[in-house]
């Protein structure tokens, strides 16, 4: 037999042997952990997976258009509105405000929705402005709630006596002479129980810088010397400053009016806030 015929015979025998081995492997049971091609095909056909089953979310989830607590919250707000309106003075202008305006000394400027009040007047060649905020009422109420109270030894008559709450209100007082070009005084004070307690008196050569209510002017004022603390001044100087302010109407009457008006303003803004929030919830 030639060499070429021997080579072809060997190749034919190898191919036949390989075919038998493959057939035996396919017919034999699958080994643990392995799946034959036929078994894999049968598994895929027998167990089809629905595209809907592969989703990771539930198609039955409900979308709410209204919170479950909306109605209850609206009801509570309405109850609070009713209570506050019953406690308010029926008249739009209470008697203390009528009496204050009847004096025709100070002009009261307040904007609905704003927490700041401005009082202005003219005194000779001076423009006087007093500014304060109703935000001090909430702060003062929180501080009073934290103060410890005497549990024993109290006077029963004093406990029965009804007194109006006293709110310390911070005020910013500006006295300027715009026509004379002499600058302005800026006074920080605390108003309570009919008394102005002065904290600091600053002098600004530029009256516009002292009175301008802008972020730029406030930034410029921060870098200036504002003078000593008022109680560090000589006692005689303190007394003369107090007389100086009393002549300009910054005295007991104004110190009584400011906390009372701040409370009146805060009450109106609170009721308006309740009504606005309720309207928002109900929409």
C-alpha positions in Angstrom: 0.0 0.0 0.0 1.3 3.4 -1.0 2.0 6.1 1.6 -0.9 8.3 0.3 -3.4 5.4 0.6 -2.3 4.7 4.2 -2.7 8.4 5.1 -6.3 8.5 3.7 -7.2 5.3 5.6 -6.0 6.8 8.9 -8.0 10.0 8.3 -11.2 8.0 7.6 -10.8 5.9 10.7 -10.2 9.1 12.9 -13.3 10.8 11.6 -15.5 7.7 12.2 -14.1 7.4 15.8 -14.8 11.1 16.5 -18.4 10.8 15.2 -19.1 7.8 17.5 -17.7 9.7 20.6 -19.9 12.7 19.9 -23.0 10.5 19.5 -22.3 8.7 22.8 -21.8 11.9 24.7 -25.0 13.4 23.4 -26.9 10.1 24.3 -25.4 9.8 27.8 -27.1 11.3 30.9 -26.0 14.9 31.7 -23.4 15.4 34.4 -24.4 17.3 37.5 -24.1 21.0 36.8 -24.1 20.8 33.1 -27.0 21.0 30.5 -26.8 19.4 27.1 -27.7 21.4 24.0 -30.9 19.4 23.6 -32.0 19.9 27.3 -31.2 23.6 27.0 -33.4 23.9 23.9 -36.2 21.9 25.6 -36.0 24.2 28.7 -36.2 27.3 26.7 -39.2 26.1 24.7 -41.1 24.7 27.8 -40.6 27.7 30.0 -41.1 30.9 28.1 -40.6 34.1 30.1 -43.2 36.9 29.6 -41.8 40.4 29.1 -44.3 41.6 31.7 -42.9 39.2 34.3 -39.4 40.6 33.9 -40.4 44.1 35.0 -39.2 45.2 38.4 -42.3 47.4 39.3 -45.9 46.6 39.8 -48.3 47.8 37.2 -51.1 47.9 39.8 -49.5 50.8 41.8 -52.0 53.7 42.4 -51.2 57.3 41.7 -52.9 59.6 44.2 -54.0 63.0 43.1 -54.6 64.2 46.7 -52.9 63.5 50.0 -54.9 61.7 52.6 -54.1 64.4 55.2 -55.1 67.4 53.1 -58.7 67.6 54.3 -57.7 67.3 58.0 -55.0 69.9 57.7 -57.4 72.3 56.0 -60.0 71.8 58.8 -57.4 72.5 61.5 -56.3 75.7 59.7 -59.9 76.9 59.4 -60.4 76.3 63.2 -57.3 78.3 63.9 -58.4 81.1 61.6 -61.8 81.3 63.3 -60.1 81.4 66.8 -57.7 84.1 65.8 -60.4 86.3 64.2 -62.6 86.0 67.3 -59.7 87.1 69.5 -58.9 90.1 67.2 -60.3 93.5 67.7 -63.3 93.9 65.4 -62.3 97.4 64.2 -59.6 97.6 61.5 -57.9 100.4 63.5 -57.8 99.8 67.3 -58.2 102.7 69.7 -54.5 102.9 70.6 -53.6 103.4 66.9 -56.3 106.1 66.5 -55.0 108.0 69.5 -51.4 107.7 68.2 -52.2 109.0 64.8 -54.4 111.8 66.2 -51.2 113.3 67.7 -50.0 113.9 64.1 -46.4 113.5 65.1 -45.3 110.3 63.6 -46.2 108.8 60.2 -46.7 105.0 60.4 -45.5 103.1 57.3 -46.2 99.4 57.0 -46.6 97.1 54.0 -48.9 94.0 54.1 -46.8 90.9 54.0 -43.7 92.6 55.4 -42.5 92.2 58.9 -40.9 95.7 59.2 -42.6 98.9 60.4 -41.2 102.4 59.9 -42.1 105.5 61.9 -41.0 108.9 60.4 -41.2 112.5 61.5 -39.6 115.9 60.9 -38.0 117.9 63.8 -36.6 121.2 62.7 -34.1 120.5 60.0 -33.8 116.9 61.0 -35.4 113.7 59.5 -36.1 111.1 62.2 -36.7 107.5 61.3 -37.5 104.6 63.7 -37.6 101.1 62.3 -38.5 97.8 64.1 -39.7 94.3 63.2 -42.5 92.1 64.4 -40.1 89.1 64.2 -38.9 90.1 67.7 -42.3 89.0 69.1 -41.8 85.3 68.2 -38.2 85.4 69.5 -39.3 87.0 72.8 -42.1 84.5 73.3 -39.7 81.6 72.9 -37.3 83.1 75.4 -40.1 83.7 77.9 -41.2 80.1 77.5 -37.8 78.8 78.4 -37.4 81.0 81.5 -38.1 79.1 84.8 -41.1 80.2 86.8 -41.5 80.2 90.6 -43.6 77.2 91.6 -43.9 78.2 95.3 -44.2 81.3 97.3 -46.0 83.3 94.6 -48.4 86.1 95.4 -51.9 84.8 94.7 -53.1 88.3 93.9 -50.3 88.9 91.5 -51.1 85.6 89.8 -54.8 86.6 89.3 -53.9 90.0 88.0 -54.0 90.1 84.2 -51.1 91.9 82.6 -50.3 92.4 79.0 -47.1 90.6 77.8 -44.1 92.8 77.5 -42.1 92.2 74.3 -38.5 93.6 74.0 -38.4 95.1 70.5 -35.1 96.1 68.9 -35.3 99.5 67.2 -33.0 101.3 64.8 -33.2 105.1 65.1 -31.7 107.4 62.5 -31.5 111.2 62.9 -30.2 112.9 59.8 -29.7 116.5 58.6 -29.8 116.1 54.8 -30.1 119.8 54.0 -27.1 120.8 56.1 -24.9 118.0 54.9 -23.9 117.2 58.5 -24.3 113.5 58.3 -26.5 111.4 60.6 -26.7 109.6 63.9 -27.7 105.9 64.0 -28.9 104.6 67.3 -29.5 101.0 68.3 -31.9 100.6 71.2 -34.2 98.1 72.9 -37.8 99.1 73.6 -39.6 97.6 76.5 -42.0 98.6 79.3 -42.1 102.2 78.1 -38.4 102.7 78.1 -35.7 102.9 75.4 -32.5 101.2 76.5 -29.7 102.6 74.3 -27.1 100.2 73.1 -24.9 102.2 70.7 -24.8 105.6 69.0 -22.9 105.8 65.7 -22.1 108.8 63.6 -21.8 108.7 59.8 -20.5 111.8 57.9 -22.6 110.7 54.9 -26.3 110.8 55.8 -27.2 108.7 52.7 -24.9 105.9 53.9 -26.6 106.0 57.3 -30.1 105.8 55.9 -29.8 103.8 52.8 -31.4 100.3 53.0 -29.2 98.4 50.5 -26.8 95.5 50.7 -24.0 97.7 49.4 -24.6 100.4 52.1 -24.8 97.8 54.8 -21.5 96.3 53.7 -19.8 99.8 53.8 -21.2 100.5 57.3 -19.7 97.3 58.7 -16.2 98.5 58.2 -16.7 101.9 60.0 -16.1 102.8 63.6 -19.5 103.0 65.3 -18.5 104.5 68.6 -18.4 103.0 72.1 -21.2 101.2 74.0 -23.6 103.7 75.4 -23.2 102.5 79.0 -19.4 103.1 78.6 -20.0 106.8 78.2 -19.8 109.3 81.1 -23.0 109.3 83.1 -23.5 113.0 82.4 -23.2 112.4 78.6 -25.7 109.5 78.9 -28.2 111.7 80.6 -27.9 114.5 78.0 -28.3 112.1 75.2 -31.5 110.8 76.8 -32.8 114.4 77.0 -31.8 114.9 73.4 -33.9 112.0 72.3 -36.9 112.8 74.5 -37.2 116.3 72.9 -37.6 114.5 69.6 -40.4 112.3 70.8 -38.3 109.2 71.4 -39.7 108.8 74.9 -42.1 106.8 77.0 -45.2 107.3 74.8 -43.4 105.9 71.7 -41.8 103.1 73.7 -45.3 102.0 74.8 -46.7 102.3 71.3 -44.1 100.2 69.5 -44.6 96.8 71.2 -48.4 97.3 71.0 -48.4 98.0 67.3 -45.9 95.2 66.7 -48.3 92.8 68.3 -51.3 94.2 66.3 -49.3 93.9 63.0 -48.1 90.4 63.8 -51.7 89.2 64.5 -52.9 90.5 61.1 -50.0 88.9 59.3 -50.5 85.6 61.1 -54.2 85.4 60.1 -53.3 86.3 56.5 -50.6 83.6 56.5 -53.2 81.0 57.8 -55.6 82.0 55.1 -53.0 81.8 52.3 -51.7 78.4 53.4 -55.3 77.0 53.7 -56.1 78.3 50.2 -52.9 76.6 48.9 -53.9 73.3 50.5 -57.5 73.4 49.2 -56.5 74.1 45.5 
